[in-house]
């Protein structure tokens, strides 16, 4: 089974950028659909961006045009480039493999956007 480790979170001012990384080990990375989710304080975890096997991309409306999801199967890595960040983007960001119901989660990385 794949294991996932996120990194790259931090504190940034509104309008700034961050790049999150997700390192995968175990399993066959190239066969997994991968995605990013986030959980704001006091709220449920929600979908941010998803990359299906074959390269199709899906983004939440709140991040379209600002966030870019990418992956490198050879490096077993996935990234989330986040631009023009807003305070509403604050939360813990989780890497997911295999979908939110039965898939695998990383431990999360905190992103805080100050006004």
N, C-alpha and C positions, 0 to 999 in steps of 0.2 A: 504494500500500500504506500502511496506517495506521502511524503512529509513536506510541509510548507513552512517557510520562515520569511516573514516580512521585515523590511527595513526601510529607512529613508524618511520616516516621519519627523516632525519637529514643529517649531513655532515659526510662523511667518506672518508678515503683515498683509493686510488686504491688498490684492493686486499682484502679489508675489507668486512664485512657482515652487513646486516641490516635485521630486521624482521618487516614487515608491518602487521598491524592488521586491520580488517574491522569488526565492530560491527553492527549487523543488528537488527532492531526492527520493529514490525508490520508485517503483512502478515504471511505466512506460510513458514518459511525459508527453510525447507527441500525440498520444491517443486521447488525452484528456481535454475536455472543454474547460476553460479557465475563466475566472472572473474576479472582480473586486466588489466588495460590499463595504458599507460603513454603518457605524452605529453612533449616533449623536447622544449626548447625555440625556438620560431619561426617555429615550425613544427606542423603537425597534430597529433591528438591523435591516438595512435596505440595499437593494441592488444599485450599483454604480455603473459598471461596465462589464461586458461579457464578450469573450472571444470563443466562438464555437470551432470545433475541429473542422478544418478546411479554410479557416481564415475569416469567416463572417463576423462582423462587429456589431454590437448592440450597446447603446448608451442610454442611461437615464436622461430624461428631458432636462433635469437640473444641471447636468454637466456637459451636455452636447455643445460642441464648439470650443470647449475649454480643456477637456481631459482627453487623453489619447492612451489607449491600451495597446500593448505590443508584447510579443513573446519571441523567444529564440529557442527552438526545440533542441538545437545542438548544445546550447549552454544550460538547458533546463531552467530557464529564467523567464519571468514575466515582469512587466513594468507598467506603471501608471504615471504618465506625465500629466501633472496638474498645473494649469496655467490660469492666470487671472483669478486667483483664489479669493473666496468670499468668506466672511465669518460663518455663514451657514454651512460651509464645507467642514467645519470643525467636527471631529469625531475620531473614533478608532476605526482604522481601515483594515479589512481582512481580505486575505487572498483565499480563494476557493477553487477547488478542483472537483469536478464531477457533479456540480449542482448544489443548491442550498439544502436539499432535503436529505440526500444520502451521501453527499460528497465530503471532502476533507477540508478542514479549516486550518489556517495558520493561527498564531497567537495574537496577531494584530499589532498595528503600529499607530501611535497617537499622532494626529494632525491637529494643530491648533492655529486658527487664523485670527489674528487680532484686527480690530477695526482700523 
